[in-house]
């Protein structure tokens, strides 16, 4: 079983997904005789594609781009504590200059505000405004509704735990690749 563009195009309800990013094609993994892992990978790629589409659409509806929305969600997860531009740049993998532009743009739209950092008078903390919190809530409600509609209440904690473990595994892989590249003298 492989996930190819022609196969996607043959399925009418997914043909429109071709404009969103798609993971690389992967054949049947070794040791997967029933095809469970291949089916899981295909479903995951479809989820990635739908997520990219929804995030793009919902962001545009609010006059934002996807990176703007990711930043708003990152700030929302800070529980009112605020984050430094450096922390946000590391999370979003943006340069200092790109982060400054992003902060300026969202501040001009009234979604965030800069406040002095009480722990370091040389830096600032970025906080969501009421408008930014509303954007996070409105976009987040699309995802909440989808999870509510599809995942039974008894399965939600187990799925959340699986997502956490998968995220940790991918983070470990990303860090090990980064370390290997650094050792080899390649800038990641």
N, C-alpha and C positions, 0 to 999 in steps of 0.2 A: 504494500500500500504506500503510495507516495502522494504528496500534496503538490499538485502542479497547477499552474495557471489555467491550462486547458480544462482540467477537471473542474476547477472552480467556475469557469465560464459556462460549463454545461449545466450547472445548478442555477436555475433562474433567480432564486432568492439571494444568491451570493454573487452574482455577476457584477453588481454595482460595487462590490467591495474591492475591486482591483485597483482603485485609485488610492487606497490607503496602504501604508507600509505592511509588508508581509515578511515573515521569517523565511529563512532559506528552506529550500526543499530538502526533506529528509526522508530517506528510505526506511524500510522496516529495520529497526534496531536489532542487533544480535541478541539472542536470548529472549525474544518476544514472539514465540510461536503463535500465540493467540491474537497478536496484533493489538493488545491492550495499550502498550506504550505508544505505538504509532497512532492509535485513535486518540489518545490523550494529547499527543503533540499536535495533531490536526485541530482538535477542539481548542487547544491553547492558542494556536495561531489565529483561529477564527475569533477568539475572544480578544486578542491583541488588535486585530483589524477593526472589530466593532468598537472597542474602547477608543482607538485613534479617531474613528469617525465621529463618535458621540462627543469626545472631548473637543474636536475641531468645531463641530456644529454648535455645541453649547457655548464654547468660548466666543465664537463669532457672534452668536445671539447677544452676548453681553459686551460686544465691542472689544474683545480680547483675542489674543492668539493662545495657542496651547501652552506655551511656556509661561505666559502671564497667569493662566489658570493653575498650572502646577505650582507656581510661586504662591498664589493665593491659598491653595490647599496646604502647602507647607506651613504658611503662617497660621492657618486655622488649626493645624495640629500642634502648634506651640502653646495652645491654651492660654493666650493672652500674655505670655511671657515676652514675646518679641524675639527676633533673631538678628544677629549681626549680618551685614551684607556678605561677609566672608563665609559664614555658615551657609547662607542661602546659595552663594556661588558654588560652594563645594557640592551641595545637594543637587543643584541644577546643572552642574558641570559647565558653568559659565565663567568667562574671564572677568576680571575686575571692571573693565570698561563696559562689557555687556551687562553686568549686574547693575552698574550705575545707571545705564540707559533704561533698564527694566524698572528700577526703583523710581526714577524720574517720571517715566511714563505712567506708572500706576498711581503715583502720588498726584500727578496732574489730573488724573481721572477721579481722584478722591477715594480710591480703594485702600490706600495704605498711608501711613504717616511715619516720619522719622522722629525718634525721641532720643534724648541723651541716654547713654548707657551708664547707669549708676555704678557699675563695676569697673568702668574704664572711661574716664572723661575724654579720652582721645577718639572714642568710637561712638557709634549710634546703634540703636536697636530699631528694627522696622516692625511696625504693628499694623494689623488690619484695622480699618475704620468700620463703622457700622455698614457702610456701602460694600466694603470688601467682604465682610462676614455674610452679608446677604447674597452676594455672588457665589461664595463658597457653598452656602446652604442651598441655593437654587440649583446649581450644577450638581452638587452632591445628591440632591433628592432624586435625580434621574437614576443614579446608580443604586441608591437605597431602594427605590421602587422595583428595579429590576431584580435585585437580590431577594427582596420580599416576595416577589411573584414567583421566583424560580426555586429558591432554596427553602426547604422545609425548616421550621424553627428548630427541630431536633438535630438538624445537620449543620447549622450555622457555625457553632463553636468548633466543630471538627474541621470544617472547611477553612475557617479563619486560621486554625492551627496549621493546616496543610499549607496555606498561603504564606504564613510566617516562615515555616521551614523551607519552602521553596525560595522565598526571598533571601533567606540566610545562605542557602546553598549557592544561589546565583551571585550574591555579594562575595562569598569566599572565592568563587571562581574568578570574578572580576579582579579581586585584590591579588590573587596569585598570578594572573596574567600580567597585571600591572607591575608586580614585583619582578617577574621574569623579564619583562621588557626593560625595566630599569637596570637590572643586572647585565642585560645584553647591550646596554647603551642605546636603547631605542626609546624615544620619548613617546609615551602612550598618548 
